[in-house]
């Protein structure tokens, strides 16, 4: 083999090295191209799997929330206050039912407790909220929730 190589002319040796180099470069190109295609396919599969997971998770979460929701009444509001340790900060609770809506008014010592209480009431009941009003009166925050 070495004798064969030695018998080649300089131009033939250069052509042989160039063709070998191009062959290696071509094989490297195919390997990289294949890896890139596999990576792209895997990325698409990941996006699809993530999308499917999020879809199922959201459906289960909504279903679970709907199971835990109750009808809006005075007892459920008192339960929320007790369960979230808001007994000292939520006062003056008014619960009124009209023909078309339910009106809840309460006072709280700060806006954070009022917002937390509002969120808990909305998330734990079937009724749809139609309006939320916060009013700062002296050292208290007056909250009005209206449900349809």
C-alpha positions in Angstrom: 0.0 0.0 0.0 2.8 2.4 0.9 4.5 1.3 -2.3 1.4 2.2 -4.3 1.3 5.6 -2.6 4.9 6.3 -3.3 4.5 5.5 -7.0 1.8 8.2 -7.4 2.7 11.6 -8.8 2.4 14.7 -6.7 -0.8 15.8 -8.4 -2.4 12.4 -7.9 -1.4 12.5 -4.2 -3.1 15.9 -3.8 -6.2 14.7 -5.6 -6.3 11.6 -3.4 -6.0 13.7 -0.2 -8.6 16.2 -1.5 -11.1 13.4 -2.3 -10.5 11.8 1.1 -11.0 15.2 2.8 -14.2 15.8 0.9 -15.4 12.3 1.7 -14.9 12.9 5.4 -16.5 16.3 5.1 -19.5 14.8 3.3 -19.9 12.0 5.9 -19.6 14.6 8.7 -22.3 16.7 7.0 -24.7 13.7 6.8 -24.1 12.9 10.5 -24.8 16.5 11.6 -27.8 16.7 9.3 -29.3 13.5 10.7 -28.7 14.7 14.3 -30.3 18.0 13.5 -33.4 16.3 12.0 -33.7 14.0 15.1 -33.4 17.0 17.3 -36.1 18.9 15.4 -38.4 15.9 15.5 -37.8 15.5 19.2 -38.4 19.2 19.9 -41.7 19.0 18.0 -42.7 15.8 20.0 -41.8 17.6 23.2 -43.9 20.6 22.3 -46.8 18.3 21.4 -46.4 16.3 24.6 -46.2 19.4 26.7 -49.3 20.8 25.0 -51.2 17.6 25.6 -50.1 17.5 29.2 -51.2 21.1 29.8 -54.6 20.5 28.1 -55.3 17.4 30.3 -54.0 19.2 33.4 -56.3 22.2 32.8 -59.3 19.9 32.2 -58.6 18.0 35.4 -58.0 21.2 37.3 -61.3 22.7 36.1 -63.1 19.5 36.9 -61.7 19.3 40.3 -62.6 23.0 41.0 -66.1 22.4 39.8 -66.5 19.5 42.2 -65.3 21.6 45.1 -67.6 24.5 44.3 -70.7 25.1 46.2 -73.8 27.3 46.1 -73.2 30.7 47.5 -74.8 31.2 51.0 -74.0 32.7 54.4 -72.6 29.5 55.8 -70.1 29.0 53.0 -68.9 32.6 53.5 -68.4 32.0 57.2 -66.6 28.8 56.5 -64.2 30.6 54.2 -63.5 33.2 56.9 -62.8 30.6 59.5 -60.7 28.3 57.3 -58.5 31.3 56.2 -58.1 32.8 59.7 -59.8 36.0 58.6 -62.2 36.2 61.6 -60.5 39.2 63.1 -60.1 41.2 59.9 -63.4 40.5 58.1 -66.4 42.2 59.8 -69.9 43.6 59.0 -70.9 40.8 56.6 -74.1 41.4 54.8 -75.7 38.8 52.5 -78.7 39.8 50.4 -80.6 37.8 47.8 -82.7 39.6 45.2 -84.7 38.1 42.3 -81.8 38.4 39.9 -78.6 38.6 42.0 -76.8 38.0 45.3 -75.1 40.9 47.0 -72.4 40.4 49.6 -70.9 43.3 51.5 -68.2 43.1 54.1 -65.5 45.3 55.7 -61.9 44.4 56.3 -59.0 45.9 58.1 -56.8 46.1 54.9 -57.0 45.7 51.2 -55.0 42.4 51.1 -57.6 40.6 53.3 -60.4 42.1 51.3 -58.8 40.8 48.0 -58.0 37.4 49.5 -61.6 37.0 50.8 -63.0 38.1 47.4 -60.8 35.6 45.6 -61.8 32.8 47.9 -65.5 33.5 47.6 -65.3 33.7 43.8 -63.2 30.5 43.4 -65.3 28.4 45.7 -68.7 29.0 44.3 -70.7 28.3 41.2 -72.2 31.8 40.9 -70.7 34.2 38.4 -69.5 37.5 39.8 -70.8 40.5 37.9 -69.1 43.3 39.8 -66.5 43.9 42.5 -66.2 47.2 44.3 -63.6 48.2 46.9 -64.0 51.4 48.9 -61.6 52.8 51.4 -63.4 54.2 54.4 -61.2 55.6 57.2 -59.2 52.6 58.5 -61.4 50.0 56.8 -61.9 48.7 53.3 -65.6 48.2 52.3 -66.1 45.5 49.7 -69.2 44.8 47.6 -69.6 41.7 45.5 -72.5 41.2 43.2 -73.2 37.8 41.7 -75.7 36.8 39.0 
